């Protein structure tokens, strides 16, 4: 059997998570941003998603996370088509499949700890959300993740008081607080200088290895792509390798 097929079957036998993208298309008017994309990611993996600007990389990740709807196709995780999920089931998937953006998307008027806790905002009741009330266990979890990322001492500060690298670590903590099975990263070092970006990427590599998360990373950096266990190349919306 081919190596990829053997690996896939072994993953199934071990009960590890499998993400299958099947003929997924996203059209904006007459243009297909993603066109009949198909691939399988079996088990915990670090996958680099590469391609030119405008190739459809971000659209693909946003469809996996359900931030963008697909025009056709299926995205199946452990036998369930996540494109068919609605309401609470869709929100639960977005917790299980967290996303890190190039733009940090932090709330300026909230301190670091509250920004991290916003990763599990959809699990809270309306009154708790309105008054920013969090259980002690959730607060301790947020602080533990910040400590793991080396910025626990910044928990009381506001985003504007942090460096770019520190803000990106807060964004990573916000994603990790959901304890995701799949983590999507859309050029997470694009707004950082080279040295800071390297620190952030080392953190992501170490976290993926430690927790067995499937991490899909969009990057334009060939050296970074070479560190990934696998790369998926997109050209003009199509999977090219």
N, C-alpha and C positions, 0 to 999 in steps of 0.2 A: 504494500500500500504506500502511496505518497506520504511524505513526512507530515504535511499539513493535515491530511485526512487522519493519520494515526494520532496526531496530537488532539484533533477534534474529538475522536472517539474516546481517547483516554480521558479527556475533560468530562465528557458525558458520564463515563463510568465512575469517575471520582465525585460526581455531583457538583462540579464547579460551575460558576456562572458562564453563560454563553450569550453573546450579543450578536444577533444576525440582522444585517441590513439587506433587504431584499427589493431590488428594482425600485429604489426610492427616487422620486422625482419631485422637484419643487420648481414651479413656473411662476414668473412674475410677468404677466402679460404673455407675449409671444416667446419670451426668452426663458430657457431652462437654466436656472442657476445651478441645479444639480440634476443630472440626467441619467436615470436608470442605474443608480449606484447600488452595487452589491458587494458585500464582503462579510466575513465572520471573524469575530474576536473571541477566542475560546480561553476561558480561565483568566486568572489575574495576569495582566500584561501591561507593558509600557509601549504605547503605539504612537509614533510620530505621524502627523498628517501634514503633508508638504504639497507645495504647488505655488504658482504665481498668484499675485494679488488679483482678486476677482475670479479665481478659479472655482469657488463654491465651497471652500473649506469651512468658513464660519457658518454658512447656511446649513451645511451637513450637521455640524455639532449642535446647532440650535434646534434642528429637527429631532435629534436624539434626545435632547433635554426637554422637548415639547414647548420651547419658546417660539418656534415657528412651525406651522402646520405643513405637512407634506401634501403635494398635489396627487401623488399616487405611490403605491408600494406599501411595504410593511417594515417595521422595525420591531424585532422580536427579542425579548429578553427572558430567558428561561421558559420558553414556550408561550409567552404572553405578548400579544401585539400591543405595544405601548402607544401606538398611534391611535388606538381605539379608546384609550382611557379618557374619562371625563371627570370633572368635579373633584371629589376627595381622592379618588384613585389616581388622577393625573397629578395632584399636588404631592401625593405620597411618592410617586415616581420621581418627581423633581427633587425630593429630599434624598432619595436613593441614588439619583444621578445628578450630582451637584456640578456647578459650573464656576470656573474662575475666568474673569474677563481681563482684557488688556487695560481697560479703564477700571479703576479700583471699585467704583460704584459704592463708596461708603457714604453714610449719612453724616454730613458735616456737623450737625447740631447734637449728635449723640456721641458719647464716649466710646472708646475702643471695645470695652466689654459688651456694651449694648449693641454695637454693630455686629459683633460675632454672634450674639444671641438672635439677631434678626435672621440668621440662617434657619432657625426653627420657628420662625414667626407663625407659619401656617399651622402649627400644632397648638397654638394658644387660643383661648377664648377671646371674645370681643372686648370685654372689660379689661382683661389682663393686658391686651394689646394697647388699649387706649391709655392706660395708666402705667405702661411699661413695668408691669409686675412679673417677676420671674421666680420660679421655685429655686430654692437653695441648691438643689442638685444640678440644675441647668447652669447656674452661675459658676459653680465649682468646675463643671465640665468645661465651660468656656475658658476659665482661668487656667485649667490644666493644659488645654490645647495651646493657649498663648504662651505658656511656660515652655512647652515642647518646641515651639517655634522661636523661643528666645526673646520674647517681648512681653512677658507677664508684667514687668514693671511699668509698661505703658498703658495698662488697662484703664486707668482713670483719665487719660488724656483724650483729646479730640483729634480727629484725622488731620486737621490743619497744622497740628503741632508735631507731626511725624514726618520722617523722610519718605521718599518714594518707596524704598525697599521695605520700610516698616509698614507702610500702608498696604503693600501687596501681601505681606505676611498676615495682616489682619483679614484681608480678603480670602486668603487661603484658609485661615482659621474659621471664617464664616462658612466656608464650604465643608470643612472637616467636622464641624459640630453636628452635622446631620448624620455622621458615620456612614458616608456613601459607599456603595458597592462599585459604582462607576463615577469617575471624576474626569470632567472635561475642562481643558484649559485652552483658551483662545489667545494665543500669543501673550502669555502672562508676564513676559519680561520686555515687551515692546516699548514701554515707557520708562525703562530703567537703564542706567549706564551699564557698561559691560561687566564691571566687577560685581555690582549689586545683583545684576541679572544672573550671574553665575552662582551666587550664594542662594538665590531663590530657587534656581533649577536644581541645585544639589539637595535642597530641602525636599523638593517634590520627588526626586529620585529616591531619596532615603525613605520618605513616607510611603511611597508605593511599595518598595521592597519590604518594609516592616509590616505593613498592614494587608498586603495582598490585594490591593485595590486595582481595578483596571483603569489605567490613566491614558486618555487620548489627548495628545498635545499638538496644537497647531504651531508650527515654527517655520521661519525662513532661514534658519541657521543650519548649514550642512553639518557642522561639527556636533551640534546638539542632536540633530536627527540621527547621526551615526551612533549616538549613545542609546537610542531607543532599541528595544528588542525587535521591533518591526516597524516598517514605514508603509504608509498608504499614500500614494501620489494621486492628486486630482488635477486634471487639465481640462479646461472648458466644461466643467461640471461632470466629467466622466472619470471613473476610476481608471487610472492609467498604469497602475502597478503597485 
